[in-house]
């Protein structure tokens, strides 16, 4: 039952991300999407769907040195209508979640003020390493357009992201945890056709 629920939640998040307005596809995008969809059926995580999002202008265009500060949300406008953050929490991560965060497979943040604060606090230090097991993910849409997605680890004293550039740890994990804790539980999918 737990595996079925986890798969359904993963598919819900995938549908939400796919429903965000994307630019027209190239042959490479179509191939990436097909690989991502095929991989989704082989995996419980949404890691494959990062291939369908735009490459992040900061994270993909630069080589980082250990200790560099990275602000992945800095360039986006979350004051636009239909902007939100979606946290897909793996059931395996419930035990490590801070008590202030609801133990729910999906949490959504739509309040523009919270999104703006999250954007400001979403500052990370490049570690030069990789995290082996990230099962949860966080996605951001600005004006119904998917702009950023990463695997995420949220524990009592640590928030970190694992992406194409490697493992980055939050400068102030507590502030990010406090903001994520304001997310609302998603009970039913929102699919825009």
C-alpha contacts under 8 A as a table, 3 or more apart, distances in Angstrom:
res1	aa1	res2	aa2	distance
1	X	4	X	5.13
1	X	5	X	6.21
2	X	5	X	5.14
2	X	6	X	6.10
3	X	6	X	5.07
3	X	7	X	6.09
4	X	7	X	5.12
4	X	8	X	6.15
5	X	8	X	5.09
5	X	9	X	6.17
6	X	9	X	5.15
6	X	10	X	6.16
6	X	44	X	6.97
6	X	90	X	7.23
6	X	91	X	7.29
6	X	105	X	7.36
7	X	10	X	5.03
7	X	11	X	6.17
7	X	44	X	5.83
8	X	11	X	5.09
8	X	12	X	6.18
9	X	12	X	5.02
9	X	13	X	6.35
9	X	88	X	7.70
9	X	105	X	6.58
9	X	106	X	7.11
10	X	13	X	5.29
10	X	14	X	6.16
10	X	44	X	6.81
10	X	45	X	6.62
10	X	46	X	6.34
10	X	88	X	7.37
11	X	14	X	4.86
11	X	15	X	6.09
12	X	15	X	5.15
12	X	16	X	6.28
12	X	189	X	5.71
12	X	190	X	7.92
13	X	16	X	5.05
13	X	17	X	6.16
13	X	86	X	7.81
13	X	88	X	7.26
13	X	189	X	7.95
14	X	17	X	5.14
14	X	18	X	6.02
14	X	46	X	7.10
14	X	49	X	7.13
15	X	18	X	5.06
15	X	19	X	5.96
15	X	191	X	6.60
16	X	19	X	5.10
16	X	20	X	6.64
16	X	189	X	7.76
16	X	190	X	6.68
16	X	191	X	6.06
16	X	192	X	7.65
17	X	20	X	5.42
17	X	146	X	6.35
18	X	21	X	7.77
18	X	52	X	7.99
19	X	191	X	6.85
19	X	192	X	5.90
19	X	193	X	6.79
20	X	141	X	7.42
20	X	144	X	5.02
20	X	145	X	4.80
20	X	146	X	5.70
21	X	144	X	6.13
21	X	145	X	4.96
21	X	146	X	7.23
22	X	145	X	6.49
22	X	146	X	7.42
25	X	28	X	7.79
25	X	29	X	5.40
25	X	30	X	6.20
26	X	29	X	5.02
26	X	30	X	6.25
27	X	30	X	5.10
27	X	31	X	6.20
28	X	31	X	5.05
28	X	32	X	6.05
29	X	32	X	4.92
29	X	33	X	5.97
29	X	52	X	7.05
30	X	33	X	4.98
30	X	34	X	6.09
31	X	34	X	5.08
31	X	35	X	6.15
32	X	35	X	5.09
32	X	36	X	5.99
32	X	51	X	5.95
32	X	52	X	6.69
33	X	36	X	4.90
33	X	37	X	6.01
33	X	49	X	7.64
33	X	51	X	6.81
33	X	52	X	5.76
34	X	37	X	5.09
34	X	38	X	6.02
35	X	38	X	5.07
35	X	39	X	5.97
35	X	48	X	7.67
36	X	39	X	5.04
36	X	40	X	6.09
36	X	48	X	4.57
36	X	49	X	5.48
36	X	51	X	6.50
36	X	52	X	7.38
37	X	40	X	5.04
37	X	41	X	6.66
37	X	48	X	7.34
37	X	49	X	7.52
38	X	41	X	5.46
38	X	42	X	6.78
39	X	42	X	4.98
39	X	43	X	6.07
39	X	48	X	6.04
40	X	43	X	5.11
40	X	44	X	6.75
40	X	45	X	7.07
40	X	46	X	6.50
40	X	48	X	6.26
40	X	49	X	7.72
41	X	44	X	7.57
43	X	46	X	7.66
45	X	48	X	7.65
45	X	90	X	7.98
45	X	135	X	5.92
45	X	136	X	7.17
46	X	49	X	5.51
46	X	50	X	7.57
46	X	137	X	7.20
47	X	50	X	5.92
47	X	137	X	7.70
47	X	150	X	7.77
47	X	151	X	6.91
48	X	51	X	6.03
49	X	52	X	5.37
49	X	53	X	7.10
50	X	53	X	5.30
50	X	149	X	6.16
50	X	150	X	7.27
51	X	54	X	7.65
53	X	146	X	6.40
53	X	147	X	6.69
53	X	148	X	6.95
53	X	149	X	7.39
54	X	146	X	7.86
54	X	147	X	6.65
54	X	148	X	7.63
55	X	59	X	7.88
55	X	60	X	6.26
56	X	59	X	5.38
56	X	60	X	5.62
56	X	61	X	7.89
56	X	72	X	7.73
56	X	147	X	7.62
56	X	148	X	6.84
57	X	60	X	5.78
57	X	61	X	5.91
58	X	61	X	5.60
58	X	62	X	6.47
58	X	72	X	6.82
59	X	62	X	6.30
59	X	70	X	8.00
59	X	72	X	7.05
59	X	164	X	7.76
59	X	165	X	6.37
60	X	164	X	7.53
60	X	165	X	7.10
64	X	68	X	6.38
64	X	126	X	6.98
64	X	128	X	7.93
65	X	68	X	5.69
65	X	126	X	6.92
65	X	128	X	7.00
66	X	125	X	7.71
66	X	126	X	5.32
66	X	127	X	5.08
66	X	128	X	5.30
67	X	125	X	5.51
67	X	126	X	5.26
67	X	127	X	6.24
68	X	125	X	5.60
68	X	126	X	5.30
69	X	123	X	6.62
69	X	124	X	5.51
69	X	125	X	4.65
69	X	126	X	6.36
70	X	123	X	5.72
70	X	124	X	5.08
70	X	125	X	6.14
70	X	126	X	6.94
71	X	74	X	5.60
71	X	122	X	6.07
71	X	123	X	4.73
71	X	124	X	6.43
72	X	75	X	7.64
72	X	122	X	7.09
72	X	123	X	7.38
72	X	148	X	7.85
73	X	76	X	5.83
73	X	119	X	5.49
73	X	120	X	7.97
73	X	122	X	6.80
73	X	148	X	7.57
74	X	119	X	6.43
74	X	120	X	7.35
76	X	142	X	6.89
76	X	147	X	7.66
77	X	80	X	6.28
77	X	142	X	6.16
77	X	143	X	7.98
78	X	81	X	7.92
78	X	83	X	5.46
78	X	84	X	7.36
78	X	112	X	6.41
78	X	115	X	6.35
78	X	116	X	6.52
78	X	141	X	7.84
78	X	142	X	5.25
78	X	143	X	7.20
79	X	83	X	6.98
79	X	112	X	5.61
79	X	116	X	7.58
79	X	142	X	7.85
80	X	83	X	5.94
80	X	142	X	6.35
80	X	143	X	4.94
81	X	142	X	7.78
81	X	143	X	5.27
81	X	144	X	7.66
82	X	110	X	7.66
82	X	141	X	7.65
82	X	142	X	6.80
82	X	143	X	4.85
82	X	144	X	5.23
83	X	110	X	6.39
83	X	112	X	7.56
83	X	140	X	7.54
83	X	141	X	5.20
83	X	142	X	4.30
83	X	143	X	4.83
83	X	144	X	5.95
83	X	145	X	7.98
84	X	108	X	6.84
84	X	109	X	5.43
84	X	110	X	4.58
84	X	111	X	7.60
84	X	112	X	7.98
84	X	115	X	7.13
84	X	140	X	5.84
84	X	141	X	5.35
84	X	142	X	6.67
85	X	108	X	5.67
85	X	109	X	5.07
85	X	110	X	6.76
85	X	115	X	7.45
85	X	138	X	6.98
85	X	139	X	5.60
85	X	140	X	4.40
85	X	141	X	6.38
86	X	106	X	6.94
86	X	107	X	5.79
86	X	108	X	4.56
86	X	109	X	6.51
86	X	138	X	5.66
86	X	139	X	5.18
86	X	140	X	6.40
87	X	105	X	7.94
87	X	106	X	5.64
87	X	107	X	5.06
87	X	108	X	6.30
87	X	136	X	7.56
87	X	137	X	5.93
87	X	138	X	4.44
87	X	139	X	6.51
88	X	105	X	5.67
88	X	106	X	4.82
88	X	107	X	6.75
88	X	136	X	5.55
88	X	137	X	5.19
88	X	138	X	6.16
89	X	93	X	6.70
89	X	94	X	7.45
89	X	103	X	8.00
89	X	104	X	6.82
89	X	105	X	4.79
89	X	106	X	6.17
89	X	107	X	7.97
89	X	135	X	7.51
89	X	136	X	4.67
89	X	137	X	6.65
90	X	93	X	5.32
90	X	94	X	6.99
90	X	105	X	6.33
90	X	135	X	5.71
90	X	136	X	5.03
91	X	94	X	5.38
91	X	105	X	6.87
92	X	95	X	7.02
92	X	135	X	7.73
93	X	96	X	5.56
93	X	97	X	6.42
93	X	135	X	7.56
93	X	136	X	7.36
94	X	97	X	5.26
94	X	103	X	5.85
96	X	154	X	7.35
96	X	155	X	5.20
96	X	156	X	6.90
97	X	101	X	6.62
97	X	103	X	7.59
97	X	154	X	6.02
97	X	155	X	5.03
97	X	156	X	6.31
98	X	101	X	5.78
98	X	154	X	7.53
98	X	155	X	5.85
98	X	156	X	4.67
98	X	177	X	7.72
99	X	102	X	7.35
100	X	177	X	7.95
100	X	178	X	7.44
100	X	181	X	5.76
101	X	177	X	7.57
101	X	180	X	7.07
101	X	181	X	4.46
101	X	182	X	7.78
102	X	181	X	6.93
102	X	185	X	7.56
104	X	107	X	6.72
104	X	185	X	6.37
106	X	185	X	5.95
106	X	186	X	5.40
106	X	187	X	7.87
107	X	183	X	5.24
107	X	184	X	5.20
107	X	185	X	4.61
107	X	186	X	5.68
108	X	183	X	5.05
108	X	184	X	5.20
108	X	185	X	6.45
108	X	186	X	6.53
109	X	114	X	7.43
109	X	115	X	7.05
109	X	180	X	7.64
109	X	182	X	7.16
109	X	183	X	4.69
109	X	184	X	6.34
110	X	114	X	7.73
110	X	115	X	7.07
110	X	183	X	7.99
111	X	114	X	5.39
111	X	115	X	6.22
112	X	115	X	4.99
112	X	116	X	6.05
113	X	116	X	5.07
113	X	117	X	6.24
114	X	117	X	5.04
114	X	118	X	5.99
114	X	179	X	6.64
115	X	118	X	4.94
115	X	119	X	6.00
116	X	119	X	5.00
116	X	120	X	6.34
117	X	120	X	5.09
117	X	121	X	6.18
117	X	179	X	7.64
118	X	121	X	5.07
118	X	122	X	5.77
118	X	176	X	6.56
118	X	179	X	6.39
119	X	122	X	5.27
120	X	123	X	7.30
121	X	172	X	7.28
121	X	175	X	6.82
121	X	176	X	6.33
122	X	170	X	7.07
122	X	176	X	6.95
123	X	170	X	5.81
123	X	171	X	5.71
123	X	172	X	7.62
124	X	160	X	7.68
124	X	168	X	5.62
124	X	169	X	5.06
124	X	170	X	4.20
124	X	171	X	5.17
125	X	168	X	5.33
125	X	169	X	5.24
125	X	170	X	6.27
125	X	171	X	6.27
126	X	166	X	7.79
126	X	167	X	6.65
126	X	168	X	4.60
126	X	169	X	6.76
127	X	166	X	7.78
127	X	167	X	6.09
127	X	168	X	5.67
127	X	169	X	7.20
128	X	166	X	6.59
128	X	167	X	6.80
128	X	168	X	7.96
129	X	166	X	5.90
129	X	167	X	5.49
130	X	162	X	6.84
130	X	166	X	4.95
130	X	167	X	4.69
131	X	134	X	6.81
131	X	162	X	6.36
131	X	166	X	7.58
131	X	167	X	5.87
134	X	137	X	7.85
134	X	151	X	5.88
134	X	152	X	6.25
134	X	153	X	6.28
134	X	162	X	7.16
135	X	151	X	6.80
135	X	152	X	7.47
135	X	153	X	7.91
136	X	151	X	5.69
136	X	152	X	5.48
136	X	153	X	6.69
137	X	149	X	7.12
137	X	150	X	5.60
137	X	151	X	4.07
137	X	152	X	5.00
138	X	149	X	5.67
138	X	150	X	5.62
138	X	151	X	6.30
138	X	152	X	6.38
139	X	146	X	7.48
139	X	147	X	7.82
139	X	148	X	5.68
139	X	149	X	4.20
139	X	150	X	6.60
140	X	146	X	6.03
140	X	147	X	5.85
140	X	148	X	5.21
140	X	149	X	6.34
141	X	144	X	5.49
141	X	145	X	5.03
141	X	146	X	4.23
141	X	147	X	5.46
141	X	148	X	7.14
142	X	145	X	5.21
142	X	146	X	6.49
142	X	147	X	6.52
146	X	149	X	7.97
150	X	161	X	6.24
150	X	162	X	6.27
150	X	163	X	5.65
151	X	161	X	5.67
151	X	162	X	5.20
151	X	163	X	6.45
152	X	159	X	7.18
152	X	160	X	5.73
152	X	161	X	4.55
152	X	162	X	6.26
153	X	158	X	7.53
153	X	159	X	5.54
153	X	160	X	5.23
153	X	161	X	6.41
154	X	158	X	5.99
154	X	159	X	4.66
154	X	160	X	6.83
154	X	177	X	7.58
155	X	158	X	5.10
155	X	159	X	6.35
157	X	173	X	6.43
157	X	174	X	6.86
158	X	169	X	7.40
158	X	170	X	7.19
158	X	173	X	5.44
158	X	174	X	7.77
159	X	169	X	6.05
159	X	170	X	5.48
159	X	173	X	5.22
159	X	176	X	7.56
159	X	177	X	7.57
160	X	167	X	6.88
160	X	168	X	5.52
160	X	169	X	4.22
160	X	170	X	5.70
161	X	167	X	5.76
161	X	168	X	5.33
161	X	169	X	6.51
162	X	165	X	7.62
162	X	166	X	5.53
162	X	167	X	4.58
162	X	168	X	6.54
163	X	166	X	5.32
163	X	167	X	6.71
170	X	173	X	5.23
170	X	176	X	7.98
172	X	175	X	5.79
172	X	176	X	6.82
173	X	176	X	5.22
173	X	177	X	6.08
174	X	177	X	5.07
174	X	178	X	6.12
175	X	178	X	5.13
175	X	179	X	6.34
176	X	179	X	5.17
176	X	180	X	6.10
177	X	180	X	5.12
177	X	181	X	6.00
178	X	181	X	5.19
178	X	182	X	7.00
179	X	182	X	5.48
179	X	183	X	7.58
180	X	183	X	5.52
186	X	189	X	7.27
